[in-house]
Amino acid sequence: MWTARLLCSGVCTVILAAGCSGGTSPAKRSTPSASPQATGTSSPPAVTMTITDGTELTRAVPWQVTVTPVGTDVVHEVDFLIDGTQRWVEREAPYFFDDDHQVLPPWLLGAGSHTLTAHVVTSEGATADETARVHVRVDVRSNKKIAGSYHRVVTKADQRRVASYRIPSKGAFGDLSPTGAWTINIKPDGEIVGVDPTGDTTAAFVEPFTVRESTVTLYGPAVWRQTDPDNPSKFCDPERPGRYTWSLSGSMLTIKTNQKVCADRDIVIAVTNEKSWASFCRLSEFAHLEQDARYATQPLRSANRATLLPEVSAVFQTRPASYWLAAFEKLGIPAEPINTLDEIMAHPQLALRDMLLDIEYPPRSGNIVRTAGMPWRAVAGPGATKGPPGLGEHTQEVLRELGLLEQAAQHDR
């Protein structure tokens, strides 16, 4: 095992988010909880699953159960069993394995055949099972590219950055993750295990992942894989899968987000006052925000940015940048694309201001390099453009101006 610092917006977010939850209460028990007593007249409910019998699982998929009770009966509990062992419990709809809208990462079950069962108990004591025999076939060989043991130091600044996202009104509870050096064990079987600075491996945080070429996909917290899923300090709100770019330099693993502001690229928007906010809300996609009391004023929008930003971001990502830029231009809201280096170099404004220079480098090599010119023309002044000097080209000239030429010569002897 080798260690390194982990510079990672994705995994770092996972660590710092630990301790917040708004989902239904999970449990990991070898036997189901006490069921309601049957009335004798209760009929079994109809049960269906999104994963059906005979399915070949090659990627992460949602495992959702739909229950239709008979008459006035209602669902008491849905138990999710894998190969006969209960791994998750839901008591509130929608009934998803591992909390709302999370997914089942089949590679963590192991290759081969498995049995998935949903055991439903109603308030009148009626029961029903739905079973799917599945086959897992997932290639995890690419995960070895980033496998290893890393360290990531969590600071007080990290805690402050995520504190506003832990909103009690949304059901968040538990303490912020402690500062200090977290150990991040990235396993080749497709599981990230985060151990806090105390070194307590029995309270580790777990997240599934896959690697494909230069992209790593994180699937959100796998609470069902924790030693004690009922421990509030390790709960976390469900997260949709996120894709990141990874790179490895020596013993340093860097992971950067791939998410764009819009569906295809990043843009920057300036909604800085009440007038621009009113204009922003004139768009049909954001009209409902104008009536939301949490965002009535600029201070309130700032205080509630933890809920506002994700809501706005999700809408932006449904359309390309060209759609939003055109819409904001009509409304008079400042918005521009964030250009790539190639787009900057090809921008007509640079050519109009003569901002790009073609110079010869190295000197007398015949090799022409394009570079940026001086933006302040009064400082640069007119005249021929000189290329950068070669190594030591001006050493003698500088020493002569400083009166140190003779001293330097004597030193060289």
Summary of the structure (lengths in Angstrom):
residues: 413
radius of gyration: 29.3
end to end distance: 51.8
largest distance: 109.9
contacts: 1150
relative contact order: 0.12
helix: 27%
strand: 28%
